[in-house]
Amino acid sequence: MLDRFRPRASAESLIETGSDLKVEGRFQETVNYNHFTSEDFANLTRVKELLTNSTDEW
């Protein structure tokens, strides 16, 4: 069951750097180094919405 939660990545994708996001200051270096993209940001926003909605029901 836990195998489906395991991320699948190629060696090439693990060493990619750069980002399509533009942020101020030193944080840009971190975003570039970690290859954080707008798609990642959209996915995290969706997860936040799902978690927020699930805790509202308690």
Buried (B, 14 or more C-beta within 10 A) or exposed (E): EEEEEEEEEEEEEEEEEEBEBEEEEEEEEEBBEEBBBEEBBEEEEEEEEEEEEEEEEE
